Amino acid sequence: MVGYPESVTDPSYQGQILVMTFPLVGNYGVPSRDTLDGLLGDLPKHFESDRIHVAGLVVASYAGEKYSHHLATSSLGAWLREQGVPAMYGVDTRALTKIIRTEGSMLGRMMRASPAKGSLKINGLTQAMINGVEDLMEDTWASQVEE
């Protein structure tokens, strides 16, 4: 089992939208990207490669900027923003995973939805329900704002 730093940097996920079913993502932040592996030398110590390979990240719940780990140097959201990778939360990822398992891999798209006037924004994402499925909000996580 690996965590989100290893998963998003895994080259086998190149260009794919990664759906994580773990109930909370981002709670331990992201370790330094500058610390190199002592054995391999040219790869960051806590990652599978030197950059994020996923095209997008979908999670059920995101911890925001409130991460806690002695190796963490930034939040997951800050790292995704640095590399221009869109992400969203508030999605029933277990239900989505059941669909993917039944139907097989499929093309997907993360699109920005127009937020309803007066809707709540948390970490830059608008939580919207369309036909019982949460819709994409913003492209990346940002600081908490309420409109």
Buried (B, 14 or more C-beta within 10 A) or exposed (E): EEBBBEBBBBEEBEEBBBBBBBEEBBBBBBBEBEEBEEEEEEBBBBBBBEEBBBBBBBBBBBBBBEBEEEEBBBBBBBBBBEBEBBBBBBBEBEEBBEEBEEEEEEEEEBEEBEBEEEBBBBBBBBBBEEEEEBBBBBBBBBEBEEE
